Amino acid sequence: MVENGNVEIFQTAANGRVIYTADQRTDEVVELFATYQQSTIFLPLVTQP
């Protein structure tokens, strides 16, 4: 995990990535990260409207 201001970047061995703000540290986001662990692409930014 790399902390950058209020944004945290989780990077997997497969170079998949989920980026979200500290205010969105929810089980749903964590589950989304786990779902795409083996992705070889960079994942889109998880945001709230």
C-alpha positions as CSV (number, residue, x, y, z in Angstrom):
1,M,0.0,0.0,0.0
2,V,1.3,3.5,-0.9
3,E,-0.2,6.5,0.8
4,N,-0.3,9.7,-1.1
5,G,-2.2,12.4,0.7
6,N,-5.8,11.2,1.1
7,V,-5.4,8.7,-1.7
8,E,-4.3,5.1,-1.2
9,I,-3.0,2.9,-4.0
10,F,-3.2,-0.8,-3.7
11,Q,-1.1,-2.7,-6.3
12,T,-1.2,-6.4,-6.9
13,A,1.6,-8.6,-8.2
14,A,-0.3,-8.6,-11.5
15,N,-0.1,-4.8,-11.7
16,G,-3.8,-4.4,-11.1
17,R,-4.6,-1.2,-9.2
18,V,-7.4,0.2,-7.3
19,I,-7.2,3.9,-6.2
20,Y,-9.7,5.5,-3.8
21,T,-9.9,8.3,-1.3
22,A,-9.6,7.6,2.4
23,D,-13.3,8.5,2.8
24,Q,-14.2,5.5,0.7
25,R,-12.4,2.8,2.7
26,T,-15.4,0.4,2.7
27,D,-15.8,-3.3,2.4
28,E,-17.3,-2.8,-1.1
29,V,-14.1,-1.1,-2.3
30,V,-11.9,-3.8,-0.7
31,E,-14.0,-6.5,-2.3
32,L,-13.7,-4.7,-5.7
33,F,-9.9,-4.8,-5.2
34,A,-9.9,-8.5,-4.4
35,T,-12.2,-9.2,-7.4
36,Y,-9.6,-7.6,-9.8
37,Q,-6.5,-8.8,-8.1
38,Q,-5.3,-10.8,-11.1
39,S,-6.0,-8.0,-13.6
40,T,-3.1,-7.0,-15.8
41,I,-4.6,-3.6,-16.5
42,F,-4.9,-0.4,-14.4
43,L,-8.4,-0.2,-12.9
44,P,-10.5,2.9,-13.1
45,L,-10.7,5.4,-10.3
46,V,-13.4,4.5,-7.7
47,T,-15.3,7.6,-6.9
48,Q,-18.5,8.8,-5.5
49,P,-20.8,11.4,-7.1
